[in-house]
Amino acid sequence: MLAKKTAKNQLTLPKEIADKFPGVNLFDATVDKNRIVLVPVKLTPIASSLESIRDKMSKLGITGEDIADAVTWARKKKPR
């Protein structure tokens, strides 16, 4: 099947393909060996993902102080 690229560099997916992803409006687009790869993305509410992030940080032993130190380090002015 063909997908048409518009003048604004947008792709129109054929209906037969789009219908295979009901409820999906976002795709992660990457290039792999001269091919465009689209992976369907479903967003989760921040509240539910925040809890999973906190769980992962706990398992890795990352503390609030570690985060504060990382932010301080990242905000330091870099020498030019």
C-alpha positions, 0 to 999 in steps of 0.5 A, spaced: 500 500 500 502 507 498 502 512 503 502 519 500 507 525 503 503 532 502 506 538 501 507 539 508 511 533 509 505 529 512 504 522 511 496 519 510 496 512 512 491 508 508 485 506 511 486 499 511 492 500 516 489 505 520 483 501 522 488 496 525 490 501 530 483 503 533 484 508 538 491 510 537 492 517 534 500 517 535 506 513 532 513 514 534 517 514 528 524 512 526 528 510 521 531 504 520 536 502 514 532 507 510 525 505 512 520 509 516 518 505 522 511 507 525 510 504 532 503 505 536 504 509 542 498 510 547 499 515 553 498 514 560 496 519 565 502 522 569 499 519 575 500 512 574 506 513 570 509 517 576 508 511 581 511 506 576 517 511 576 518 512 583 518 504 584 523 504 579 527 509 582 526 505 589 529 499 586 535 502 583 536 505 590 536 512 587 534 518 592 531 525 592 538 527 594 541 524 588 535 527 584 537 534 587 545 533 586 543 531 578 539 537 577 544 541 580 550 538 576 546 539 569 544 546 571 552 548 572 554 553 566 559 549 561 565 552 559 565 554 552 
